[in-house]
Amino acid sequence: MVKHIVFFKFEDNSAEHKQLVHDKIMFLKDKITVLKHLEVGINFSPEERAFDLALISDFASKEDLASYAIHPLHVELVTYLKSVNTITKVVDYEY
């Protein structure tokens, strides 16, 4: 199994925008079959170092993660996130 974790920091970190991104990500849940698990959390910590949102997903293999990365719905989401100046950090690992 592969765990894929992404942290997001938004230029617009309003509650409305964070909820919009949450919903855009969760839309993928039943649309991309290689996604075994998907959760999205909106940060409540006021710390300066905190990111705004976290995505946690599971895949059966590295190949499935690679397939997800190029899936048209995922590419559309990434294009949107880039358009709103999103900073991301990622961790991928096998377990």
N, C-alpha and C positions, 0 to 999 in steps of 0.2 A: 504494500500500500504506500501511497505517496500523499504527504500533507503539503498543501500549498497555502501559505499565509501571506497576505498583502496588507500593509498599512497605508492609509491615505491621509494626506494633509491637503486641504482645499484652500484656494484663495478666498472663496466665499464659504466660510464655515458656519453660515446661518443654519438654524435647525431645519428650515425648509429645504435648503440645498442638501444637507446631509440625509434627510429623509428621501429626497428624490433619488440620490445615488443609491441608497439602501434598496429602494424599490426597483431601480434599474438592474442592480446586481441580482436580487432575488428573482426577477423575471426569468433569469437563465436556469433556475433550479430544475424545472421539468422540461426544459427545451433542449438541453445538451445532455445526451444520454451517458457520456463518460463521467459526468459529475456524480459521484457516489454520495457525497454529503456537501451541503453548502449552508454556511451561516454567516450573517453579517451583523456586526455590533457597532452601535454608535457610541463613541466615547463620552463619558461624563466627567472625566478628570480635568480640572482646571490648570494642571501643570503646563508650563511653557513647552516642555519636551514632548508632550502628548501629541499623538496623531488624532485625527478626527473620526476615523472609521477603520474597522478591521474586517477583512474577509478571511474566512477559514474554509477550506474545501479539501475533499479527499478524492483520490483517484486510485484505480486498481494498479496503475503502472506509470512509469515515466512516459511511455508512449501515449497513454491516455491524456496525460497532462500536456504533452506536445500537441495532440489533436485538439484539445480544448483551446490552446493558445491561438490556433489558426481558424477556429470555428467562426463563421461569419457574424454570429450574434455577439461573441466575445470581442471580435475585432471592432465591431460597431461601438461597443461599450468603451473600449480602450480609446478609440478615436474621440468619443465624447469627453472622456476624462482628460485627455491631452488638450482638448480645446478650451477647457476651463482651468488650465494651469495647475493640474494636480501633481503633487509630489508623492511618489510611492517608494516603499521599501518592501522587499520580498524575501521570504525564506521558504525553500523547498527541501523536504527531507523524506527519506524512506523510514517506515516503521513496521 
